[in-house]
Amino acid sequence: MTGEPFIPERITVHLGTPDSNASNITLDFPDYIKNVASSEIYPTWPDSALRANIYAIITFALNRIYTEWYRARGYDFDITNSTQYDQAFFEGRNIFDSVNNIVDEIFNSYIRRQGAIEPLFAAFCNGTTTTCNGLSQFGTVDLANQGLTPLQILKEYYGDDIEIVTNVPVATNTPSYPGSPIEIGDRRTEIFTLQTQLNRISRNYPLIPKIAAVDGFYGEDTANSVRTFQSIFNLPQTGIVDEATWYQIAYIYISVKKLAELNSEGLSIEEAFVPIPDRLSAGSEGEAVRILQYHLAVIGAYYQSIQPAQITGLYDAATETSVRSFQRTFGLPETGVVDESTWDSIYSAYAGIVESVPLEEDDVVLYPGTVLREGITSEYVRVLQNYLTEIHNTYPAIPAVSTTGYFGPLTRESVIAFQNQFGLRPSGIVGAQTWDAITSVWSDLKFGFDKKPFQNPGYTITAT
Amino acid sequence: MQSKEDMQKYIDEMMRLYSQNNKADITLPPQSNTPQNQQITPLPAPEPVPEPATNTKPELLPITPVELIEAIPENLPANESYTETGFLQVNVTAGEKAFPLENAVVVITQKSPLGQTAISINATDKSGRTPIITLPAPDIGENNDANTPFASYTAEIFLKGYHTVINENVPIFSGITSILPVNMVPLPTNATNRREITFYSNEPQF
């Protein structure tokens, strides 16, 4: 990798030595770090020792990712859980609250040599049965007890010319932390994002109260929702949105949206009746492959050991990896080819999910497949105009438009205003990317305002 | 060692008893190596559980989300050295935290001469969380060694329609809260048994 390092949204961990026949699991990067830190050190150690170790753990993982250490050698994972090669990780283990709080605070920081870009190869060892040219975990306890700060402890082991980089961008595809904490009385554009995301999350976590007005102003209701979110997700309940809270909200929002988007994608899949061939394998193309990928995407959202598949219609290397990980998880021969017995297991896993999980009613209209531009008349234009008009109620800079079904200059202006507001190229035409963005925002606002049974009481929402 | 079926029967019995708001003493099921008619000393009766305000009990689980058993059986030698307490909180979700699972049953057990003994049963709330569970832990004391003593427990999480999750060796340190995030996976429709997924933890050695 080149360029400025960033924090990946997720990381794929091989549960064994690199060449061993073991599963890979993919999980959110902060959760990975919390697990490693809880597996490598004791939670009762002094704060500076914990922090120094956690900086080393984060940096080690980022180094593996930035240098593409395993990927470049043809492996399909980022790091292993073997302490011979990497750092300890126990799938499904508990996290300690002392570790949890520190990781939430610093997961997007890392150590580097002054003058270099790359995350340091922050080797460490326990310092008792093994010693190494790096941090001694055992040694950090003593140094912390002597009153050294985390950076001083790290310099003891890695040299004086290291520094800690903070506020590193996180690759979540959601807006970045604005740089300073958000609190009562603030009025900023980032607060729109915050309020929209929290309302969307509250649809799945009904104890989080709805924020009545998504208006970019951080008042008492927004603070209450933030506080409830903090309490559910083991953050200090300050009601202030610091970096830790901002990113935790973003990660949960992503999980919530992923399922919602898959549900709406599923609507069109269900309508398509397509005969499934006896086998699908690398190189296959078409609607049957899309259906396969859709099923794997849904199943992958529930199983950390099943690598997700993009719904492209082409059976590529990523699809094959996904199929293999499915076969492995379900005890089938890992052929990478989808035969009848693999399909049976896929249908059964998918049906099990649909049975157990409450499906979200999401009546988002899917992209019609053709670009909408000025001069066109169609039902989809009418749907587009309706979405823009409803979005206008929260974002007045995006003009409302009459739902005539004719894409005229006013509709074009509204599209451009939307594209400007949400960081898209202001072309004034609606292709797949703009359509998806419009439906995503509309869906967040609509479902954000919908109260569910047992919704934390407070007030009646009237979408203004 | 108490078998899994015995454990399941024990839990079912607990649920049945509590659904009737029965304040009778709770007895452990007879052990396989003791004669059928010999009962183990009953646990002390727990606090009465209030009825929930709304009658929205799902079919599997007629208990309210309160800690039902707090007393630790007295004849567990391991507990003599556990003079302090640590804490455990279990967070149960699906779809990798996309949504919380309410009314999952969380049973904490400990190894004892009797086998695995349940010492706490909880159900998760609307956010998928149990209350904070207090558990005995060893005194950390004046520790010059980087190794810190801790107690080990097993957590089992049950919910209809999902694989059962068993978490062994959950470490509890004095004064520390262990947070256990549990990602439940829906059972495939062709699963013939309620399949279990077991996770193991290991603490570092210095």
Interface residues (C-beta under 8 A of the other chain):
Chain A: L27 D28 D31 S39 E40 I41 Y42 P43 T44 W45 A88 F90 E91 G92 R93 N94 I95 F96 D97 S98 N100 N126 G127 T128 T129 Q137 F138 V141 N204 Y205 P206 L207 I232 N234 Y251 I252 S255 V256 K258 L259 A301 Y302 Y303 Q304 F330 D344 S345 S348 A349 A351 G352 I353 E355 S356 V357 P358 F454
Chain B: L88 Q89 N91 A94 G95 E96 K97 A98 F99 P100 D125 K126 S127 R129 I140 N143 A146 N147 T148 G161 Y162 V165 N167 V170 P171 F173 S174 G175 I176 T177 S178 I179 L180 P181 V182 N183 V185 P186 L187 P188 T189 N190 A191 I197 F199 Y200 S201 N202 E203 P204 Q205 F206
